[in-house]
């Protein structure tokens, strides 16, 4: 079982935020866990579906990373 601790950061409006790097780590760990479970036979289901879902999670993590890099690059630096 995957265990991960996610820090919650309160925003000014009372919403709780999770740092993007923790979100992408979680997505990648879920993806890897699914693939490991599929290889060991622990996960029951269509192998192609498991691989496709794991790939989708990894692609989402990559997309979030790219968006964050773009945002950080565009932000004014003091």
GROMACS elastic network, one bead per residue, 0.5 to 0.9 nm:
[ bonds ]
;  ai    aj funct       b0    kb
    1    33     6  0.80687   500
    2    29     6  0.75482   500
    2    30     6  0.73814   500
    2    33     6  0.72054   500
    4    26     6  0.73267   500
    5    22     6  0.87156   500
    6    18     6  0.68483   500
    6    19     6  0.82389   500
    6    22     6  0.65486   500
    6    23     6  0.81460   500
    6    26     6  0.87656   500
    7    17     6  0.82938   500
    7    18     6  0.61733   500
    7    19     6  0.74100   500
    7    22     6  0.81152   500
    8    16     6  0.58363   500
    8    17     6  0.55348   500
    8    18     6  0.52323   500
    8    19     6  0.78197   500
    9    15     6  0.83277   500
    9    16     6  0.54739   500
    9    18     6  0.62465   500
    9    19     6  0.78492   500
   10    13     6  0.80199   500
   10    14     6  0.59285   500
   10    15     6  0.58472   500
   10    17     6  0.61672   500
   11    14     6  0.52929   500
   11    15     6  0.52481   500
   11    16     6  0.59838   500
   11    17     6  0.67340   500
   12    15     6  0.73619   500
   13    16     6  0.88626   500
   17    20     6  0.89445   500
   18    21     6  0.85302   500
   18    22     6  0.69324   500
   18    23     6  0.69252   500
   19    22     6  0.54673   500
   19    23     6  0.66066   500
   20    24     6  0.62285   500
   20    25     6  0.85214   500
   20    64     6  0.73503   500
   20    65     6  0.77021   500
   20    68     6  0.76634   500
   21    24     6  0.52219   500
   21    25     6  0.61046   500
   21    26     6  0.85825   500
   21    61     6  0.89563   500
   21    64     6  0.87189   500
   21    65     6  0.76160   500
   22    25     6  0.50285   500
   22    26     6  0.61163   500
   22    27     6  0.86509   500
   23    26     6  0.51036   500
   23    27     6  0.62606   500
   23    28     6  0.86928   500
   23    61     6  0.76392   500
   23    64     6  0.86880   500
   24    27     6  0.50495   500
   24    28     6  0.61406   500
   24    29     6  0.85149   500
   24    57     6  0.88545   500
   24    58     6  0.82126   500
   24    60     6  0.79522   500
   24    62     6  0.75576   500
   24    64     6  0.70425   500
   24    65     6  0.72963   500
   25    28     6  0.51686   500
   25    29     6  0.60431   500
   25    30     6  0.85404   500
   25    61     6  0.76632   500
   26    29     6  0.51125   500
   26    30     6  0.60960   500
   26    31     6  0.85389   500
   26    61     6  0.86936   500
   27    30     6  0.51888   500
   27    31     6  0.61920   500
   27    32     6  0.86784   500
   27    54     6  0.87744   500
   27    57     6  0.56489   500
   27    58     6  0.65337   500
   27    60     6  0.78020   500
   27    61     6  0.61020   500
   28    31     6  0.50307   500
   28    32     6  0.61350   500
   28    33     6  0.84715   500
   28    54     6  0.82576   500
   28    57     6  0.66960   500
   28    58     6  0.55592   500
   28    61     6  0.67405   500
   29    32     6  0.50590   500
   29    33     6  0.59305   500
   29    34     6  0.85097   500
   30    34     6  0.61246   500
   30    35     6  0.86310   500
   30    54     6  0.75543   500
   30    57     6  0.77824   500
   30    58     6  0.89600   500
   31    34     6  0.52335   500
   31    35     6  0.63377   500
   31    36     6  0.86596   500
   31    50     6  0.88996   500
   31    51     6  0.85034   500
   31    53     6  0.76108   500
   31    55     6  0.70764   500
   31    56     6  0.84346   500
   31    57     6  0.60440   500
   31    58     6  0.65126   500
   32    35     6  0.51092   500
   32    36     6  0.60580   500
   32    37     6  0.85110   500
   32    54     6  0.71714   500
   32    58     6  0.88794   500
   33    36     6  0.50479   500
   33    37     6  0.60387   500
   33    38     6  0.84580   500
   33    54     6  0.87455   500
   34    37     6  0.50776   500
   34    38     6  0.60624   500
   34    39     6  0.86258   500
   34    43     6  0.73941   500
   34    50     6  0.67890   500
   34    51     6  0.80074   500
   34    53     6  0.86515   500
   34    54     6  0.65954   500
   35    39     6  0.61750   500
   35    40     6  0.86570   500
   35    43     6  0.87918   500
   35    50     6  0.70687   500
   35    51     6  0.66763   500
   35    54     6  0.68962   500
   36    39     6  0.51165   500
   36    40     6  0.61952   500
   36    41     6  0.85031   500
   36    42     6  0.84187   500
   36    43     6  0.87561   500
   37    40     6  0.51905   500
   37    41     6  0.59578   500
   37    43     6  0.51449   500
   37    44     6  0.87216   500
   38    41     6  0.51760   500
   38    42     6  0.61511   500
   38    43     6  0.50966   500
   38    44     6  0.75042   500
   38    45     6  0.83891   500
   38    47     6  0.67465   500
   38    50     6  0.72078   500
   38    51     6  0.84210   500
   39    42     6  0.77433   500
   39    43     6  0.82968   500
   39    47     6  0.89463   500
   40    43     6  0.78140   500
   41    44     6  0.70026   500
   43    47     6  0.88092   500
   43    50     6  0.85963   500
   44    47     6  0.83570   500
   45    48     6  0.87603   500
   45    49     6  0.76116   500
   45    50     6  0.73296   500
   46    49     6  0.52974   500
   46    50     6  0.63980   500
   46    51     6  0.88235   500
   47    50     6  0.51233   500
   47    51     6  0.62399   500
   47    52     6  0.85674   500
   48    51     6  0.51026   500
   48    52     6  0.60190   500
   48    53     6  0.85362   500
   49    53     6  0.60311   500
   49    54     6  0.84360   500
   50    53     6  0.52055   500
   50    54     6  0.60617   500
   50    55     6  0.84825   500
   51    54     6  0.50625   500
   51    55     6  0.60040   500
   51    56     6  0.85316   500
   52    55     6  0.50468   500
   52    56     6  0.61370   500
   52    57     6  0.87390   500
   53    57     6  0.63074   500
   53    58     6  0.87012   500
   54    57     6  0.51981   500
   54    58     6  0.63324   500
   54    59     6  0.86682   500
   55    58     6  0.50933   500
   55    59     6  0.60982   500
   55    60     6  0.85571   500
   56    59     6  0.50615   500
   56    60     6  0.61160   500
   56    61     6  0.86222   500
   57    60     6  0.50757   500
   57    61     6  0.62300   500
   57    62     6  0.86577   500
   58    61     6  0.50573   500
   58    62     6  0.62110   500
   58    63     6  0.86171   500
   59    63     6  0.61062   500
   59    64     6  0.86306   500
   60    64     6  0.61932   500
   60    65     6  0.86064   500
   61    64     6  0.51668   500
   61    65     6  0.62463   500
   61    66     6  0.87257   500
   62    65     6  0.50623   500
   62    66     6  0.62254   500
   62    67     6  0.86488   500
   63    66     6  0.51153   500
   63    67     6  0.61537   500
   63    68     6  0.85879   500
   64    67     6  0.50991   500
   64    68     6  0.61204   500
   64    69     6  0.85743   500
   65    68     6  0.51529   500
   65    69     6  0.61267   500
   65    70     6  0.85797   500
   66    69     6  0.50970   500
   66    70     6  0.61298   500
   66    71     6  0.85501   500
   67    70     6  0.50903   500
   67    71     6  0.60997   500
   67    72     6  0.85816   500
   68    72     6  0.59990   500
   68    73     6  0.83986   500
   69    72     6  0.51290   500
   69    73     6  0.59984   500
   69    74     6  0.85438   500
   70    73     6  0.51061   500
   70    74     6  0.61345   500
   70    75     6  0.86151   500
   71    74     6  0.52049   500
   71    75     6  0.61474   500
   72    75     6  0.52345   500
   72    76     6  0.84792   500
   73    76     6  0.80706   500
   73    77     6  0.89541   500
   74    77     6  0.88406   500
